């Protein structure tokens, strides 16, 4: 099997990976249908079992969506991938802003965020200007946003309004833009296979989040119960271990050796899981359980940001860790 995989070109290896992923998702979807049919035949439905099935179906839908997005991004090419993730950033930022009331004095800052900052950030990715791409939002945009807001002549809750917008840009634009940036890194001997690096990141982070959620069900000591029932130190450690071990097992798909793959996976998992906790805290502060009013997002889905919040935190940490470690 190893010799067969090595005989394939980089493009063929990535194609085979997506065939395997879609095959596994199809099997999982079939299992979900069978479970749903069995539940309908039961005279009395166990409420706990019903909620577990709902969680499973939600996870399955999210997995299908993310796999389709990454497949389209890879199949269409690097530049189309950048545009695609830019659109995802637009919708996630829109969801984030929609849950916080804005004032007339914020209109200029919102125009700046959606129609200038977001396109420029992805333009820097397009042209591989990684040095400027790294500091454009945390430095220049963070200084420009309050200036533009001050010109709106509205001092009421000025600091809170600007902090909200800056935080939304940081998560939804800065964080997400690092995903297509991974496709543009240049490793010697790994040309044409950078999609593996993105898949590696997504798989280890999603595995960490899933294991953490499953283990937390058997424990009853959440660290911050007012924010998340599923974040406990033991469940978090279990998620890190699972994600790290998977990362080491997937080292062959990446330019990393097993030890370094383990380290990179742990870094990504820690950033993603802690970021997910932060986003839960923001939702609790806004009084919602999902991004979007009444559990529905402004995009008509159940919340795009719900599906990518951990990735928005993990991607920049993972990207810069890889870039600095390998001096890219």
TORTOR-950187 format. One record per residue (C-alpha): residue number from 1; residue in three letters; x, y, z. Coordinates in steps of 0.02 Angstrom, whole numbers, plus 50000, padded with zeros to 5 digits. Example, Ala and Ser with C-alpha at 12.3 -4.5 7.8 and 13.67 -1.06 7.14 Angstrom:
% residues 2
<i=1, aa=ala, px=50615, py=49775, pz=50390>
<i=2, aa=ser, px=50684, py=49947, pz=50357>
This chain:
% residues 328
<i=1, aa=unk, px=50000, py=50000, pz=50000>
<i=2, aa=unk, px=50141, py=50121, pz=50044>
<i=3, aa=unk, px=50230, py=50088, pz=49880>
<i=4, aa=unk, px=50066, py=50114, pz=49786>
<i=5, aa=unk, px=50036, py=50281, pz=49870>
<i=6, aa=unk, px=50213, py=50338, pz=49834>
<i=7, aa=unk, px=50191, py=50293, pz=49651>
<i=8, aa=unk, px=50047, py=50418, pz=49637>
<i=9, aa=unk, px=50073, py=50600, pz=49595>
<i=10, aa=unk, px=50031, py=50734, pz=49724>
<i=11, aa=unk, px=49867, py=50774, pz=49637>
<i=12, aa=unk, px=49818, py=50590, pz=49632>
<i=13, aa=unk, px=49857, py=50569, pz=49816>
<i=14, aa=unk, px=49746, py=50716, pz=49862>
<i=15, aa=unk, px=49607, py=50649, pz=49750>
<i=16, aa=unk, px=49618, py=50480, pz=49836>
<i=17, aa=unk, px=49607, py=50564, pz=50005>
<i=18, aa=unk, px=49445, py=50651, pz=49960>
<i=19, aa=unk, px=49373, py=50489, pz=49888>
<i=20, aa=unk, px=49408, py=50405, pz=50056>
<i=21, aa=unk, px=49333, py=50551, pz=50154>
<i=22, aa=unk, px=49175, py=50555, pz=50049>
<i=23, aa=unk, px=49160, py=50365, pz=50064>
<i=24, aa=unk, px=49171, py=50373, pz=50254>
<i=25, aa=unk, px=49044, py=50513, pz=50261>
<i=26, aa=unk, px=48926, py=50413, pz=50151>
<i=27, aa=unk, px=48938, py=50263, pz=50267>
<i=28, aa=unk, px=48910, py=50376, pz=50418>
<i=29, aa=unk, px=48758, py=50453, pz=50333>
<i=30, aa=unk, px=48687, py=50280, pz=50300>
<i=31, aa=unk, px=48709, py=50237, pz=50483>
<i=32, aa=unk, px=48618, py=50398, pz=50531>
<i=33, aa=unk, px=48471, py=50352, pz=50420>
<i=34, aa=unk, px=48459, py=50178, pz=50498>
<i=35, aa=unk, px=48464, py=50252, pz=50673>
<i=36, aa=unk, px=48327, py=50377, pz=50629>
<i=37, aa=unk, px=48216, py=50238, pz=50559>
<i=38, aa=unk, px=48240, py=50134, pz=50716>
<i=39, aa=unk, px=48197, py=50284, pz=50825>
<i=40, aa=unk, px=48034, py=50313, pz=50731>
<i=41, aa=unk, px=47980, py=50133, pz=50759>
<i=42, aa=unk, px=48001, py=50146, pz=50947>
<i=43, aa=unk, px=47841, py=50177, pz=51044>
<i=44, aa=unk, px=47931, py=50277, pz=51176>
<i=45, aa=unk, px=48081, py=50378, pz=51126>
<i=46, aa=unk, px=48220, py=50401, pz=51252>
<i=47, aa=unk, px=48249, py=50589, pz=51258>
<i=48, aa=unk, px=48433, py=50570, pz=51294>
<i=49, aa=unk, px=48454, py=50452, pz=51147>
<i=50, aa=unk, px=48357, py=50574, pz=51038>
<i=51, aa=unk, px=48475, py=50717, pz=51085>
<i=52, aa=unk, px=48626, py=50608, pz=51050>
<i=53, aa=unk, px=48557, py=50568, pz=50878>
<i=54, aa=unk, px=48530, py=50753, pz=50847>
<i=55, aa=unk, px=48709, py=50791, pz=50899>
<i=56, aa=unk, px=48770, py=50653, pz=50783>
<i=57, aa=unk, px=48670, py=50721, pz=50636>
<i=58, aa=unk, px=48732, py=50897, pz=50670>
<i=59, aa=unk, px=48912, py=50837, pz=50674>
<i=60, aa=unk, px=48881, py=50739, pz=50514>
<i=61, aa=unk, px=48809, py=50891, pz=50424>
<i=62, aa=unk, px=48955, py=50997, pz=50480>
<i=63, aa=unk, px=49078, py=50865, pz=50419>
<i=64, aa=unk, px=48993, py=50856, pz=50248>
<i=65, aa=unk, px=48994, py=51045, pz=50233>
<i=66, aa=unk, px=49177, py=51064, pz=50280>
<i=67, aa=unk, px=49232, py=50921, pz=50168>
<i=68, aa=unk, px=49136, py=50992, pz=50020>
<i=69, aa=unk, px=49209, py=51165, pz=50048>
<i=70, aa=unk, px=49387, py=51098, pz=50057>
<i=71, aa=unk, px=49359, py=50987, pz=49905>
<i=72, aa=unk, px=49293, py=51133, pz=49803>
<i=73, aa=unk, px=49437, py=51240, pz=49863>
<i=74, aa=unk, px=49565, py=51110, pz=49808>
<i=75, aa=unk, px=49479, py=51062, pz=49645>
<i=76, aa=unk, px=49455, py=51242, pz=49588>
<i=77, aa=unk, px=49634, py=51294, pz=49622>
<i=78, aa=unk, px=49724, py=51405, pz=49746>
<i=79, aa=unk, px=49652, py=51570, pz=49688>
<i=80, aa=unk, px=49472, py=51509, pz=49686>
<i=81, aa=unk, px=49503, py=51436, pz=49860>
<i=82, aa=unk, px=49554, py=51608, pz=49922>
<i=83, aa=unk, px=49393, py=51684, pz=49853>
<i=84, aa=unk, px=49290, py=51543, pz=49927>
<i=85, aa=unk, px=49362, py=51566, pz=50101>
<i=86, aa=unk, px=49341, py=51753, pz=50082>
<i=87, aa=unk, px=49154, py=51723, pz=50057>
<i=88, aa=unk, px=49151, py=51613, pz=50213>
<i=89, aa=unk, px=49236, py=51754, pz=50309>
<i=90, aa=unk, px=49105, py=51876, pz=50248>
<i=91, aa=unk, px=48961, py=51769, pz=50311>
<i=92, aa=unk, px=49044, py=51729, pz=50478>
<i=93, aa=unk, px=49082, py=51912, pz=50510>
<i=94, aa=unk, px=48904, py=51956, pz=50464>
<i=95, aa=unk, px=48840, py=51828, pz=50590>
<i=96, aa=unk, px=48956, py=51896, pz=50724>
<i=97, aa=unk, px=48905, py=52077, pz=50698>
<i=98, aa=unk, px=48719, py=52035, pz=50683>
<i=99, aa=unk, px=48712, py=51981, pz=50866>
<i=100, aa=unk, px=48776, py=52147, pz=50932>
<i=101, aa=unk, px=48677, py=52308, pz=50911>
<i=102, aa=unk, px=48762, py=52441, pz=50808>
<i=103, aa=unk, px=48736, py=52628, pz=50800>
<i=104, aa=unk, px=48737, py=52750, pz=50657>
<i=105, aa=unk, px=48914, py=52802, pz=50705>
<i=106, aa=unk, px=48973, py=52624, pz=50668>
<i=107, aa=unk, px=48921, py=52625, pz=50485>
<i=108, aa=unk, px=49087, py=52689, pz=50419>
<i=109, aa=unk, px=49183, py=52562, pz=50522>
<i=110, aa=unk, px=49070, py=52421, pz=50459>
<i=111, aa=unk, px=49097, py=52474, pz=50278>
<i=112, aa=unk, px=49284, py=52477, pz=50312>
<i=113, aa=unk, px=49279, py=52302, pz=50388>
<i=114, aa=unk, px=49172, py=52216, pz=50256>
<i=115, aa=unk, px=49224, py=52301, pz=50096>
<i=116, aa=unk, px=49403, py=52357, pz=50125>
<i=117, aa=unk, px=49486, py=52258, pz=50264>
<i=118, aa=unk, px=49417, py=52088, pz=50213>
<i=119, aa=unk, px=49462, py=52100, pz=50027>
<i=120, aa=unk, px=49634, py=52172, pz=50066>
<i=121, aa=unk, px=49675, py=52033, pz=50189>
<i=122, aa=unk, px=49635, py=51900, pz=50059>
<i=123, aa=unk, px=49725, py=51999, pz=49924>
<i=124, aa=unk, px=49882, py=51988, pz=50031>
<i=125, aa=unk, px=49857, py=51799, pz=50039>
<i=126, aa=unk, px=49832, py=51795, pz=49850>
<i=127, aa=unk, px=50000, py=51882, pz=49821>
<i=128, aa=unk, px=50090, py=51782, pz=49958>
<i=129, aa=unk, px=50134, py=51940, pz=50054>
<i=130, aa=unk, px=50146, py=51841, pz=50215>
<i=131, aa=unk, px=50245, py=51969, pz=50314>
<i=132, aa=unk, px=50117, py=52108, pz=50286>
<i=133, aa=unk, px=49974, py=51983, pz=50295>
<i=134, aa=unk, px=50029, py=51938, pz=50471>
<i=135, aa=unk, px=50021, py=52116, pz=50540>
<i=136, aa=unk, px=49895, py=52202, pz=50429>
<i=137, aa=unk, px=49743, py=52172, pz=50541>
<i=138, aa=unk, px=49822, py=52163, pz=50716>
<i=139, aa=unk, px=49919, py=52325, pz=50688>
<i=140, aa=unk, px=49852, py=52437, pz=50550>
<i=141, aa=unk, px=49668, py=52390, pz=50554>
<i=142, aa=unk, px=49659, py=52392, pz=50743>
<i=143, aa=unk, px=49723, py=52571, pz=50739>
<i=144, aa=unk, px=49614, py=52624, pz=50592>
<i=145, aa=unk, px=49447, py=52558, pz=50657>
<i=146, aa=unk, px=49433, py=52675, pz=50810>
<i=147, aa=unk, px=49491, py=52823, pz=50706>
<i=148, aa=unk, px=49354, py=52794, pz=50578>
<i=149, aa=unk, px=49229, py=52765, pz=50718>
<i=150, aa=unk, px=49279, py=52927, pz=50805>
<i=151, aa=unk, px=49245, py=53021, pz=50644>
<i=152, aa=unk, px=49066, py=52957, pz=50660>
<i=153, aa=unk, px=49043, py=53080, pz=50805>
<i=154, aa=unk, px=48962, py=52955, pz=50924>
<i=155, aa=unk, px=49053, py=52931, pz=51091>
<i=156, aa=unk, px=48918, py=52823, pz=51172>
<i=157, aa=unk, px=48993, py=52652, pz=51220>
<i=158, aa=unk, px=49136, py=52694, pz=51104>
<i=159, aa=unk, px=49261, py=52570, pz=51176>
<i=160, aa=unk, px=49137, py=52425, pz=51182>
<i=161, aa=unk, px=49077, py=52453, pz=51003>
<i=162, aa=unk, px=49253, py=52460, pz=50932>
<i=163, aa=unk, px=49313, py=52311, pz=51033>
<i=164, aa=unk, px=49167, py=52208, pz=50967>
<i=165, aa=unk, px=49208, py=52250, pz=50786>
<i=166, aa=unk, px=49395, py=52224, pz=50809>
<i=167, aa=unk, px=49365, py=52055, pz=50890>
<i=168, aa=unk, px=49247, py=52003, pz=50749>
<i=169, aa=unk, px=49376, py=52050, pz=50616>
<i=170, aa=unk, px=49512, py=51959, pz=50710>
<i=171, aa=unk, px=49416, py=51795, pz=50722>
<i=172, aa=unk, px=49315, py=51793, pz=50561>
<i=173, aa=unk, px=49437, py=51875, pz=50440>
<i=174, aa=unk, px=49611, py=51859, pz=50512>
<i=175, aa=unk, px=49588, py=51683, pz=50580>
<i=176, aa=unk, px=49495, py=51611, pz=50430>
<i=177, aa=unk, px=49614, py=51689, pz=50303>
<i=178, aa=unk, px=49754, py=51577, pz=50367>
<i=179, aa=unk, px=49667, py=51420, pz=50301>
<i=180, aa=unk, px=49694, py=51459, pz=50114>
<i=181, aa=unk, px=49863, py=51531, pz=50159>
<i=182, aa=unk, px=49918, py=51354, pz=50206>
<i=183, aa=unk, px=49891, py=51303, pz=50025>
<i=184, aa=unk, px=50021, py=51431, pz=49970>
<i=185, aa=unk, px=50164, py=51377, pz=50084>
<i=186, aa=unk, px=50308, py=51302, pz=49987>
<i=187, aa=unk, px=50390, py=51145, pz=50057>
<i=188, aa=unk, px=50529, py=51066, pz=49956>
<i=189, aa=unk, px=50475, py=50896, pz=49894>
<i=190, aa=unk, px=50294, py=50925, pz=49945>
<i=191, aa=unk, px=50234, py=51025, pz=49795>
<i=192, aa=unk, px=50054, py=50995, pz=49741>
<i=193, aa=unk, px=50005, py=50914, pz=49905>
<i=194, aa=unk, px=49977, py=51063, pz=50020>
<i=195, aa=unk, px=49793, py=51015, pz=50030>
<i=196, aa=unk, px=49852, py=50876, pz=50147>
<i=197, aa=unk, px=49910, py=51009, pz=50269>
<i=198, aa=unk, px=49737, py=51087, pz=50274>
<i=199, aa=unk, px=49654, py=50916, pz=50294>
<i=200, aa=unk, px=49778, py=50875, pz=50433>
<i=201, aa=unk, px=49730, py=51034, pz=50526>
<i=202, aa=unk, px=49543, py=51005, pz=50509>
<i=203, aa=unk, px=49549, py=50821, pz=50557>
<i=204, aa=unk, px=49653, py=50843, pz=50714>
<i=205, aa=unk, px=49551, py=50992, pz=50776>
<i=206, aa=unk, px=49384, py=50908, pz=50741>
<i=207, aa=unk, px=49442, py=50747, pz=50824>
<i=208, aa=unk, px=49498, py=50844, pz=50978>
<i=209, aa=unk, px=49330, py=50933, pz=50990>
<i=210, aa=unk, px=49230, py=50772, pz=50965>
<i=211, aa=unk, px=49328, py=50671, pz=51095>
<i=212, aa=unk, px=49319, py=50815, pz=51219>
<i=213, aa=unk, px=49130, py=50822, pz=51198>
<i=214, aa=unk, px=49107, py=50634, pz=51216>
<i=215, aa=unk, px=49219, py=50618, pz=51370>
<i=216, aa=unk, px=49137, py=50768, pz=51454>
<i=217, aa=unk, px=48970, py=50675, pz=51453>
<i=218, aa=unk, px=49039, py=50552, pz=51580>
<i=219, aa=unk, px=49110, py=50687, pz=51693>
<i=220, aa=unk, px=49024, py=50815, pz=51802>
<i=221, aa=unk, px=49153, py=50948, pz=51846>
<i=222, aa=unk, px=49153, py=51082, pz=51710>
<i=223, aa=unk, px=49284, py=51218, pz=51731>
<i=224, aa=unk, px=49163, py=51356, pz=51680>
<i=225, aa=unk, px=48985, py=51286, pz=51693>
<i=226, aa=unk, px=48905, py=51454, pz=51652>
<i=227, aa=unk, px=48995, py=51450, pz=51484>
<i=228, aa=unk, px=49018, py=51267, pz=51435>
<i=229, aa=unk, px=48967, py=51101, pz=51512>
<i=230, aa=unk, px=49086, py=51007, pz=51398>
<i=231, aa=unk, px=49248, py=51097, pz=51445>
<i=232, aa=unk, px=49331, py=51003, pz=51587>
<i=233, aa=unk, px=49516, py=50981, pz=51614>
<i=234, aa=unk, px=49510, py=50792, pz=51596>
<i=235, aa=unk, px=49400, py=50797, pz=51442>
<i=236, aa=unk, px=49509, py=50934, pz=51369>
<i=237, aa=unk, px=49665, py=50829, pz=51400>
<i=238, aa=unk, px=49580, py=50678, pz=51320>
<i=239, aa=unk, px=49540, py=50783, pz=51167>
<i=240, aa=unk, px=49720, py=50844, pz=51154>
<i=241, aa=unk, px=49787, py=50666, pz=51169>
<i=242, aa=unk, px=49667, py=50602, pz=51035>
<i=243, aa=unk, px=49706, py=50745, pz=50917>
<i=244, aa=unk, px=49893, py=50731, pz=50948>
<i=245, aa=unk, px=49897, py=50543, pz=50918>
<i=246, aa=unk, px=49796, py=50563, pz=50758>
<i=247, aa=unk, px=49918, py=50697, pz=50703>
<i=248, aa=unk, px=50065, py=50580, pz=50731>
<i=249, aa=unk, px=49974, py=50442, pz=50636>
<i=250, aa=unk, px=49944, py=50561, pz=50490>
<i=251, aa=unk, px=50125, py=50617, pz=50481>
<i=252, aa=unk, px=50145, py=50526, pz=50315>
<i=253, aa=unk, px=50020, py=50645, pz=50236>
<i=254, aa=unk, px=50122, py=50797, pz=50287>
<i=255, aa=unk, px=50301, py=50859, pz=50272>
<i=256, aa=unk, px=50321, py=50826, pz=50459>
<i=257, aa=unk, px=50407, py=50682, pz=50546>
<i=258, aa=unk, px=50297, py=50593, pz=50676>
<i=259, aa=unk, px=50367, py=50687, pz=50826>
<i=260, aa=unk, px=50346, py=50855, pz=50743>
<i=261, aa=unk, px=50174, py=50807, pz=50677>
<i=262, aa=unk, px=50123, py=50765, pz=50856>
<i=263, aa=unk, px=50184, py=50935, pz=50916>
<i=264, aa=unk, px=50096, py=51029, pz=50777>
<i=265, aa=unk, px=49934, py=50934, pz=50808>
<i=266, aa=unk, px=49941, py=50975, pz=50994>
<i=267, aa=unk, px=49968, py=51159, pz=50956>
<i=268, aa=unk, px=49820, py=51162, pz=50836>
<i=269, aa=unk, px=49707, py=51066, pz=50954>
<i=270, aa=unk, px=49747, py=51175, pz=51104>
<i=271, aa=unk, px=49716, py=51335, pz=51006>
<i=272, aa=unk, px=49556, py=51270, pz=50926>
<i=273, aa=unk, px=49477, py=51200, pz=51085>
<i=274, aa=unk, px=49517, py=51353, pz=51190>
<i=275, aa=unk, px=49455, py=51465, pz=51051>
<i=276, aa=unk, px=49292, py=51368, pz=51045>
<i=277, aa=unk, px=49272, py=51401, pz=51231>
<i=278, aa=unk, px=49299, py=51587, pz=51203>
<i=279, aa=unk, px=49167, py=51590, pz=51065>
<i=280, aa=unk, px=49045, py=51501, pz=51181>
<i=281, aa=unk, px=49075, py=51637, pz=51311>
<i=282, aa=unk, px=49034, py=51770, pz=51181>
<i=283, aa=unk, px=48873, py=51679, pz=51135>
<i=284, aa=unk, px=48822, py=51668, pz=51318>
<i=285, aa=unk, px=48856, py=51853, pz=51335>
<i=286, aa=unk, px=48741, py=51884, pz=51187>
<i=287, aa=unk, px=48610, py=51767, pz=51261>
<i=288, aa=unk, px=48607, py=51641, pz=51117>
<i=289, aa=unk, px=48657, py=51459, pz=51094>
<i=290, aa=unk, px=48694, py=51475, pz=50908>
<i=291, aa=unk, px=48761, py=51614, pz=50799>
<i=292, aa=unk, px=48607, py=51696, pz=50726>
<i=293, aa=unk, px=48443, py=51749, pz=50804>
<i=294, aa=unk, px=48332, py=51611, pz=50875>
<i=295, aa=unk, px=48457, py=51478, pz=50825>
<i=296, aa=unk, px=48456, py=51528, pz=50642>
<i=297, aa=unk, px=48596, py=51623, pz=50560>
<i=298, aa=unk, px=48579, py=51769, pz=50443>
<i=299, aa=unk, px=48636, py=51652, pz=50304>
<i=300, aa=unk, px=48485, py=51540, pz=50330>
<i=301, aa=unk, px=48590, py=51398, pz=50401>
<i=302, aa=unk, px=48611, py=51352, pz=50584>
<i=303, aa=unk, px=48764, py=51462, pz=50598>
<i=304, aa=unk, px=48918, py=51455, pz=50487>
<i=305, aa=unk, px=49024, py=51524, pz=50629>
<i=306, aa=unk, px=48968, py=51381, pz=50742>
<i=307, aa=unk, px=49050, py=51261, pz=50620>
<i=308, aa=unk, px=49216, py=51349, pz=50598>
<i=309, aa=unk, px=49248, py=51443, pz=50761>
<i=310, aa=unk, px=49380, py=51320, pz=50823>
<i=311, aa=unk, px=49464, py=51323, pz=50652>
<i=312, aa=unk, px=49471, py=51514, pz=50656>
<i=313, aa=unk, px=49578, py=51504, pz=50812>
<i=314, aa=unk, px=49681, py=51352, pz=50764>
<i=315, aa=unk, px=49726, py=51406, pz=50586>
<i=316, aa=unk, px=49833, py=51561, pz=50625>
<i=317, aa=unk, px=49925, py=51476, pz=50768>
<i=318, aa=unk, px=49957, py=51321, pz=50661>
<i=319, aa=unk, px=50007, py=51424, pz=50508>
<i=320, aa=unk, px=50136, py=51529, pz=50600>
<i=321, aa=unk, px=50202, py=51381, pz=50699>
<i=322, aa=unk, px=50234, py=51288, pz=50535>
<i=323, aa=unk, px=50308, py=51440, pz=50451>
<i=324, aa=unk, px=50426, py=51483, pz=50593>
<i=325, aa=unk, px=50476, py=51303, pz=50626>
<i=326, aa=unk, px=50523, py=51270, pz=50445>
<i=327, aa=unk, px=50583, py=51448, pz=50408>
<i=328, aa=unk, px=50464, py=51468, pz=50261>
